[in-house]
Amino acid sequence: MAAVVKALNAKIRSNPVANYLCSTHFWGPASNFGIPIAAVLDTQKSPELISGQMTGALTIYAFTFMRYSLAVTPKNYLLFACHFVNAGAQLTQGYRYLDWHYWGGKDKAVDKALTAPVAAAAVAK
């Protein structure tokens, strides 16, 4: 049985594409893509839900492992792409957090909510 498994493994590993698809250089980034996908989807949610500390930590994480993906041998471009998307999404979330909490975004939303009924009533007349 061990000889059959060994022969099957050798057959798979002889094909460069199959070898790549069976490696951690593929499956690590593929499974890690959940983080940037979630971050991109979160850009559609209210900025009051954003955690500034978590966004900062994930930004540092993304940039750190973007660098790491190019430092390993062989270079892992799929991992780089994963963390590049994550860094972009986290920077977007960081901007939204700062805008909401420190640059008047919350005040603008409150003002808009207060003036909307008045504007609707004026249009109805």
C-alpha positions in Angstrom: 0.0 0.0 0.0 2.8 2.4 0.8 4.4 1.8 -2.6 1.1 2.7 -4.3 0.8 6.0 -2.3 4.5 6.7 -3.0 4.0 6.1 -6.7 0.8 8.2 -6.8 2.6 11.1 -5.0 5.5 10.9 -7.5 3.1 11.0 -10.4 1.3 14.1 -9.0 4.6 15.8 -8.1 6.0 15.2 -11.6 3.4 17.6 -13.1 4.4 21.2 -12.2 0.8 22.5 -12.0 -0.4 19.6 -9.9 2.7 19.9 -7.7 1.8 23.6 -7.1 -1.8 22.9 -6.4 -0.8 20.3 -3.8 1.6 22.7 -2.0 1.3 25.0 0.9 2.4 27.8 -1.5 -1.1 27.5 -3.0 -3.3 26.3 -0.1 -2.0 28.8 2.5 -2.9 31.9 0.5 -6.1 30.3 -0.9 -7.4 29.7 2.6 -6.1 33.1 3.8 -8.1 35.0 1.2 -11.1 34.8 3.6 -9.6 37.8 5.5 -9.4 40.3 2.6 -12.7 39.1 1.2 -14.4 39.8 4.5 -12.6 43.2 4.7 -13.7 44.2 1.2 -17.3 43.2 2.1 -17.1 45.1 5.3 -16.6 48.3 3.4 -20.3 48.3 2.7 -21.2 48.3 6.4 -21.6 51.2 8.7 -18.3 52.8 9.8 -19.5 52.8 13.4 -18.9 49.1 13.4 -15.2 49.4 12.6 -12.7 48.6 15.3 -9.8 50.9 15.0 -7.4 48.6 17.0 -8.3 45.6 14.9 -8.0 47.5 11.6 -4.5 48.8 12.7 -3.4 45.3 13.6 -4.6 43.8 10.4 -2.9 46.6 8.4 0.4 45.8 10.1 -0.2 42.1 9.6 -0.9 42.6 5.8 2.2 44.7 5.2 4.4 42.4 7.3 3.3 39.3 5.4 3.4 41.1 2.0 7.1 41.6 2.7 7.5 38.0 3.9 5.8 36.5 0.8 8.6 38.0 -1.3 11.4 37.1 1.2 10.8 33.4 1.1 12.2 31.1 -1.6 10.5 30.6 -4.0 8.7 33.9 -3.9 5.0 33.4 -3.2 3.1 35.8 -5.4 -0.3 34.4 -4.5 0.4 35.2 -0.9 1.6 38.6 -1.9 -1.6 39.3 -3.8 -3.7 38.1 -0.9 -2.0 40.5 1.5 -1.9 43.3 -1.0 -5.7 43.1 -1.3 -6.0 42.9 2.5 -3.7 45.9 3.0 -5.9 48.0 0.6 -9.1 46.9 2.3 -7.7 47.6 5.7 -6.4 51.1 4.7 -9.9 51.8 3.3 -11.4 50.7 6.6 -8.9 52.8 8.5 -9.8 55.9 6.5 -13.5 55.2 7.1 -12.8 54.8 10.9 -10.9 58.0 11.1 -13.5 59.9 9.1 -16.3 58.6 11.2 -14.7 59.2 14.6 -12.3 62.1 14.2 -13.1 64.0 10.9 -16.8 64.7 11.4 -18.4 61.8 9.6 -20.6 61.0 12.5 -21.7 64.6 12.8 -22.5 64.7 9.1 -24.6 61.6 9.3 -26.5 63.0 12.3 -27.1 66.3 10.5 -28.3 64.4 7.3 -30.6 62.3 9.4 -32.1 65.4 11.0 -32.6 67.4 7.8 -33.9 64.5 5.7 -37.5 64.6 7.2 -37.6 68.4 6.8 -36.5 68.2 3.2 -39.1 65.4 2.5 -41.8 67.5 4.1 -40.9 70.5 1.9 -41.0 68.3 -1.3 -44.4 66.9 -0.3 -46.0 70.4 -0.1 
